[in-house]
Amino acid sequence: MGRQRMRPTRNRTTAPGSPVEAPGATAPRPVAVRAPKPAWRETVDSFGGFWTIAIILAAVLIVVALVVASQPKNSIARISTDALMGETVTNSPANHITDPALVEIPKGNPPVGGPHFPVPQATGVYSGAVPDGNTIHSLEHGIIWLSYNPQKADASTISKLASIAKSYSGDTILSPRPDNTSTITLASWGRLLQMDQLNEGTVKQFIETNRNRSPEPGVRDVAPMP
């Protein structure tokens, strides 16, 4: 029987105090320690991070743009200094009332002042008559009331009046008023101008000259009333 050759073995030495490795074990990986976040980053993260803040800001800008776009046209800053147009009408004190019988309505014309209801008529184009007592309050706010006798104004005239009213949508009320003597009547606070035939230039001039020249200029109600 031949001699068996002995396989040499290596002697491993362990440094004093070092843990003894188990057979087949691997050395542990070092753990990375993150640096603390700066205060500004902690604040940003508390609001959801950069993307969340960007989305919120975009939403705010959209809302602001929609609010601005929804505001009535024709700013209070644009008040004419030209002589007021129309006939001057003297009215009683502008007291708030609730009894329609106390509204002072001249025969054949819309009222342009005096006692009126607490709630104003909103600007807009109306297919039916609007209450005189509410509309007087709107005149007090500087709004122009364009009214027409539906028995005298033809469809073309009404359509043209509606187009004008829409181009000054923040400053006008357009409505039929069967009690009017004239075909078309333009009214502002304390002023009245009657027309038998439509003159678009005169209507626009009346609006631009007389709007907001009233006791309470610039107040607007954008939600149309029934």
KETI-332335 format. One record per residue (C-alpha): residue number from 0; x, y, z. Coordinates in nm, 4 decimals. Example, Ala and Ser with C-alpha at 12.3 -4.5 7.8 and 13.67 -1.06 7.14 Angstrom:
2
+-----+----------+----------+----------+
| seq |       c1 |       c2 |       c3 |
+-----+----------+----------+----------+
|   0 |   1.2300 |  -0.4500 |   0.7800 |
|   1 |   1.3670 |  -0.1060 |   0.7140 |
+-----+----------+----------+----------+
This chain:
226
+-----+----------+----------+----------+
| seq |       c1 |       c2 |       c3 |
+-----+----------+----------+----------+
|   0 |   0.0000 |   0.0000 |   0.0000 |
|   1 |   0.1448 |   0.3276 |  -0.1029 |
|   2 |   0.1953 |   0.6266 |   0.1126 |
|   3 |  -0.0861 |   0.8791 |   0.1290 |
|   4 |   0.0152 |   1.2301 |   0.0557 |
|   5 |  -0.1031 |   1.4687 |   0.3225 |
|   6 |  -0.2645 |   1.7950 |   0.2005 |
|   7 |  -0.0999 |   2.0922 |   0.3576 |
|   8 |  -0.3229 |   2.3180 |   0.5627 |
|   9 |  -0.2948 |   2.6888 |   0.6190 |
|  10 |  -0.2943 |   2.8275 |   0.9612 |
|  11 |  -0.5297 |   3.1323 |   0.9894 |
|  12 |  -0.4480 |   3.3789 |   1.2493 |
|  13 |  -0.7087 |   3.6098 |   1.4018 |
|  14 |  -0.6218 |   3.9451 |   1.5372 |
|  15 |  -0.6823 |   3.9776 |   1.9055 |
|  16 |  -1.0331 |   4.1024 |   1.9815 |
|  17 |  -1.1629 |   4.0264 |   1.6290 |
|  18 |  -1.4740 |   3.8113 |   1.5968 |
|  19 |  -1.4197 |   3.4655 |   1.4685 |
|  20 |  -1.5727 |   3.4204 |   1.1266 |
|  21 |  -1.7979 |   3.1254 |   1.0789 |
|  22 |  -1.7136 |   2.9038 |   0.7874 |
|  23 |  -1.8634 |   3.0407 |   0.4676 |
|  24 |  -1.9678 |   3.3787 |   0.6217 |
|  25 |  -1.9157 |   3.7020 |   0.4324 |
|  26 |  -1.8056 |   4.0306 |   0.5754 |
|  27 |  -2.0930 |   4.2733 |   0.6562 |
|  28 |  -2.1395 |   4.5677 |   0.4231 |
|  29 |  -2.0949 |   4.9157 |   0.5630 |
|  30 |  -2.4237 |   5.1021 |   0.6225 |
|  31 |  -2.4520 |   5.4385 |   0.4427 |
|  32 |  -2.5547 |   5.7233 |   0.6682 |
|  33 |  -2.7602 |   5.9972 |   0.4975 |
|  34 |  -2.6910 |   6.3567 |   0.5767 |
|  35 |  -2.9835 |   6.5335 |   0.7456 |
|  36 |  -3.2152 |   6.7329 |   0.5122 |
|  37 |  -3.1898 |   7.1109 |   0.5249 |
|  38 |  -3.4784 |   7.2939 |   0.6872 |
|  39 |  -3.6165 |   7.4250 |   0.3563 |
|  40 |  -3.6346 |   7.0710 |   0.2144 |
|  41 |  -3.8155 |   6.9490 |   0.5256 |
|  42 |  -4.0699 |   7.2277 |   0.4717 |
|  43 |  -4.1174 |   7.1346 |   0.1049 |
|  44 |  -4.1596 |   6.7666 |   0.1894 |
|  45 |  -4.4153 |   6.8501 |   0.4580 |
|  46 |  -4.6381 |   6.9919 |   0.1789 |
|  47 |  -4.6005 |   6.6825 |  -0.0361 |
|  48 |  -4.2875 |   6.7641 |  -0.2340 |
|  49 |  -4.2097 |   6.9755 |  -0.5374 |
|  50 |  -4.4635 |   6.8123 |  -0.7706 |
|  51 |  -4.7513 |   6.8533 |  -0.5246 |
|  52 |  -4.6673 |   7.2198 |  -0.4714 |
|  53 |  -4.6410 |   7.2754 |  -0.8479 |
|  54 |  -4.9849 |   7.1192 |  -0.9033 |
|  55 |  -5.1371 |   7.3341 |  -0.6275 |
|  56 |  -4.9848 |   7.6520 |  -0.7701 |
|  57 |  -5.1109 |   7.5641 |  -1.1188 |
|  58 |  -5.4615 |   7.5071 |  -0.9802 |
|  59 |  -5.4521 |   7.8424 |  -0.7985 |
|  60 |  -5.3462 |   8.0224 |  -1.1166 |
|  61 |  -5.6284 |   7.8590 |  -1.3122 |
|  62 |  -5.8843 |   7.9618 |  -1.0485 |
|  63 |  -5.7538 |   8.3200 |  -1.0467 |
|  64 |  -5.7714 |   8.3335 |  -1.4268 |
|  65 |  -6.1304 |   8.2056 |  -1.4239 |
|  66 |  -6.2325 |   8.4595 |  -1.1593 |
|  67 |  -6.0773 |   8.7446 |  -1.3577 |
|  68 |  -6.2428 |   8.6252 |  -1.6785 |
|  69 |  -6.5815 |   8.6052 |  -1.5070 |
|  70 |  -6.5757 |   8.9627 |  -1.3844 |
|  71 |  -6.8167 |   9.2022 |  -1.5559 |
|  72 |  -6.6757 |   9.3983 |  -1.8449 |
|  73 |  -6.6189 |   9.7729 |  -1.8490 |
|  74 |  -6.4333 |   9.8799 |  -1.5379 |
|  75 |  -6.5481 |  10.1343 |  -1.2821 |
|  76 |  -6.2231 |  10.3184 |  -1.3592 |
|  77 |  -6.3618 |  10.4183 |  -1.6989 |
|  78 |  -6.6049 |  10.6925 |  -1.5980 |
|  79 |  -6.6804 |  10.9644 |  -1.8501 |
|  80 |  -6.6394 |  11.3304 |  -1.7686 |
|  81 |  -6.8552 |  11.4418 |  -2.0622 |
|  82 |  -7.1895 |  11.6115 |  -2.0029 |
|  83 |  -7.4557 |  11.3613 |  -1.9028 |
|  84 |  -7.6938 |  11.2646 |  -2.1823 |
|  85 |  -8.0723 |  11.2654 |  -2.1673 |
|  86 |  -8.3415 |  11.4630 |  -1.9916 |
|  87 |  -8.2929 |  11.5353 |  -1.6219 |
|  88 |  -8.5584 |  11.3759 |  -1.4005 |
|  89 |  -8.6093 |  11.4857 |  -1.0387 |
|  90 |  -8.6804 |  11.2022 |  -0.7989 |
|  91 |  -8.7831 |  11.1553 |  -0.4386 |
|  92 |  -8.5259 |  11.0266 |  -0.1842 |
|  93 |  -8.3846 |  10.6840 |  -0.2681 |
|  94 |  -8.5340 |  10.4932 |   0.0252 |
|  95 |  -8.5579 |  10.1153 |   0.0413 |
|  96 |  -8.9147 |   9.9884 |   0.0343 |
|  97 |  -9.0949 |   9.6555 |   0.0009 |
|  98 |  -9.4383 |   9.7754 |  -0.1103 |
|  99 |  -9.4585 |   9.8023 |  -0.4928 |
| 100 |  -9.7238 |  10.0737 |  -0.4565 |
| 101 |  -9.4562 |  10.3067 |  -0.3169 |
| 102 |  -9.2434 |  10.2918 |  -0.6328 |
| 103 |  -9.2826 |  10.6219 |  -0.8163 |
| 104 |  -9.3415 |  10.5349 |  -1.1819 |
| 105 |  -9.3952 |  10.8174 |  -1.4334 |
| 106 |  -9.6611 |  10.7496 |  -1.6944 |
| 107 |  -9.5165 |  10.6196 |  -2.0201 |
| 108 |  -9.1561 |  10.6041 |  -1.8955 |
| 109 |  -8.9457 |  10.3832 |  -1.6734 |
| 110 |  -8.8497 |  10.5317 |  -1.3346 |
| 111 |  -8.4920 |  10.6559 |  -1.2994 |
| 112 |  -8.4708 |  10.7042 |  -0.9239 |
| 113 |  -8.6631 |  10.7402 |  -0.6025 |
| 114 |  -8.7850 |  10.4695 |  -0.3621 |
| 115 |  -8.6832 |  10.1192 |  -0.4671 |
| 116 |  -8.6564 |   9.7581 |  -0.3536 |
| 117 |  -8.3560 |   9.6463 |  -0.1432 |
| 118 |  -8.2429 |   9.3879 |  -0.4019 |
| 119 |  -8.1050 |   9.5213 |  -0.7335 |
| 120 |  -8.1768 |   9.3662 |  -1.0700 |
| 121 |  -7.8696 |   9.1937 |  -1.2102 |
| 122 |  -7.7194 |   9.2998 |  -1.5404 |
| 123 |  -7.8170 |   9.0965 |  -1.8455 |
| 124 |  -8.0472 |   9.0607 |  -2.1447 |
| 125 |  -8.4010 |   8.9685 |  -2.0408 |
| 126 |  -8.6789 |   8.8396 |  -2.2632 |
| 127 |  -8.9476 |   8.9430 |  -2.0134 |
| 128 |  -9.0193 |   9.2588 |  -1.8178 |
| 129 |  -8.8154 |   9.3198 |  -1.5029 |
| 130 |  -8.9535 |   9.4797 |  -1.1837 |
| 131 |  -8.9187 |   9.8570 |  -1.1827 |
| 132 |  -8.8448 |   9.8590 |  -0.8089 |
| 133 |  -8.5418 |   9.6302 |  -0.8478 |
| 134 |  -8.4101 |   9.8036 |  -1.1574 |
| 135 |  -8.4141 |  10.1473 |  -0.9925 |
| 136 |  -8.1708 |  10.0023 |  -0.7397 |
| 137 |  -7.9475 |   9.8906 |  -1.0296 |
| 138 |  -7.9548 |  10.2436 |  -1.1717 |
| 139 |  -7.8369 |  10.3654 |  -0.8314 |
| 140 |  -7.5323 |  10.1404 |  -0.8823 |
| 141 |  -7.4514 |  10.3077 |  -1.2134 |
| 142 |  -7.6053 |  10.0508 |  -1.4473 |
| 143 |  -7.7784 |  10.1600 |  -1.7700 |
| 144 |  -8.1300 |  10.0320 |  -1.8387 |
| 145 |  -8.2190 |   9.9807 |  -2.2043 |
| 146 |  -8.5909 |   9.9131 |  -2.2394 |
| 147 |  -8.8200 |   9.8869 |  -2.5392 |
| 148 |  -9.1891 |   9.8647 |  -2.6122 |
| 149 |  -9.2353 |   9.5131 |  -2.7556 |
| 150 |  -9.5371 |   9.6312 |  -2.9558 |
| 151 |  -9.3274 |   9.8932 |  -3.1358 |
| 152 |  -8.9760 |   9.7501 |  -3.1623 |
| 153 |  -8.9297 |   9.4982 |  -3.4426 |
| 154 |  -8.7147 |   9.1852 |  -3.4213 |
| 155 |  -8.4192 |   9.3509 |  -3.5928 |
| 156 |  -8.4200 |   9.6416 |  -3.3472 |
| 157 |  -8.4394 |   9.4077 |  -3.0473 |
| 158 |  -8.1553 |   9.1956 |  -3.1865 |
| 159 |  -7.9332 |   9.5014 |  -3.2330 |
| 160 |  -8.0119 |   9.6238 |  -2.8833 |
| 161 |  -7.9218 |   9.2813 |  -2.7454 |
| 162 |  -7.5905 |   9.2895 |  -2.9300 |
| 163 |  -7.5090 |   9.6304 |  -2.7814 |
| 164 |  -7.6122 |   9.5182 |  -2.4336 |
| 165 |  -7.3891 |   9.2121 |  -2.4560 |
| 166 |  -7.0924 |   9.4226 |  -2.5616 |
| 167 |  -7.1441 |   9.6238 |  -2.2395 |
| 168 |  -7.2545 |   9.3216 |  -2.0409 |
| 169 |  -7.1266 |   9.4456 |  -1.7054 |
| 170 |  -7.3047 |   9.7778 |  -1.7283 |
| 171 |  -7.6454 |   9.7200 |  -1.8847 |
| 172 |  -7.9893 |   9.5709 |  -1.8405 |
| 173 |  -8.1999 |   9.5141 |  -2.1513 |
| 174 |  -8.5659 |   9.4262 |  -2.1158 |
| 175 |  -8.9042 |   9.4822 |  -2.2774 |
| 176 |  -9.1332 |   9.7290 |  -2.1005 |
| 177 |  -9.4857 |   9.7434 |  -2.2482 |
| 178 |  -9.5734 |  10.0621 |  -2.0548 |
| 179 |  -9.3140 |  10.2694 |  -2.2434 |
| 180 |  -9.4521 |  10.5330 |  -2.4760 |
| 181 |  -9.1422 |  10.5424 |  -2.6971 |
| 182 |  -9.0044 |  10.2533 |  -2.8977 |
| 183 |  -8.6724 |  10.2626 |  -2.7088 |
| 184 |  -8.5935 |  10.4303 |  -2.3778 |
| 185 |  -8.2446 |  10.4701 |  -2.2305 |
| 186 |  -8.2279 |  10.5247 |  -1.8561 |
| 187 |  -7.9534 |  10.6004 |  -1.6058 |
| 188 |  -7.9807 |  10.7424 |  -1.2551 |
| 189 |  -8.1797 |  11.0649 |  -1.2900 |
| 190 |  -8.1591 |  11.0685 |  -1.6713 |
| 191 |  -8.3916 |  10.9577 |  -1.9502 |
| 192 |  -8.3491 |  10.9514 |  -2.3282 |
| 193 |  -8.6297 |  10.8375 |  -2.5604 |
| 194 |  -8.5942 |  10.7124 |  -2.9186 |
| 195 |  -8.8560 |  10.6224 |  -3.1777 |
| 196 |  -8.5962 |  10.4646 |  -3.4033 |
| 197 |  -8.2774 |  10.2907 |  -3.3038 |
| 198 |  -7.9559 |  10.4873 |  -3.3354 |
| 199 |  -7.6818 |  10.2472 |  -3.2306 |
| 200 |  -7.4205 |  10.5204 |  -3.1971 |
| 201 |  -7.6410 |  10.7183 |  -2.9585 |
| 202 |  -7.7138 |  10.4097 |  -2.7480 |
| 203 |  -7.3424 |  10.3315 |  -2.7115 |
| 204 |  -7.2617 |  10.6934 |  -2.6355 |
| 205 |  -7.5316 |  10.7046 |  -2.3684 |
| 206 |  -7.3906 |  10.3926 |  -2.2023 |
| 207 |  -7.0318 |  10.5151 |  -2.2094 |
| 208 |  -7.1241 |  10.8651 |  -2.0901 |
| 209 |  -7.3800 |  10.7915 |  -1.8171 |
| 210 |  -7.2694 |  10.4608 |  -1.6636 |
| 211 |  -7.1448 |  10.4702 |  -1.3039 |
| 212 |  -7.2420 |  10.8357 |  -1.2590 |
| 213 |  -7.4764 |  10.7615 |  -0.9743 |
| 214 |  -7.4901 |  10.7607 |  -0.5928 |
| 215 |  -7.3336 |  10.4117 |  -0.5603 |
| 216 |  -7.1232 |  10.3567 |  -0.8737 |
| 217 |  -6.9566 |  10.0312 |  -0.9662 |
| 218 |  -7.1647 |   9.7853 |  -0.7638 |
| 219 |  -7.2470 |   9.4863 |  -0.9832 |
| 220 |  -7.4600 |   9.1717 |  -0.9469 |
| 221 |  -7.3532 |   8.9130 |  -1.2006 |
| 222 |  -7.6116 |   8.6398 |  -1.1277 |
| 223 |  -7.9260 |   8.7138 |  -1.3326 |
| 224 |  -8.2502 |   8.7267 |  -1.1353 |
| 225 |  -8.5575 |   8.5340 |  -1.2531 |
+-----+----------+----------+----------+
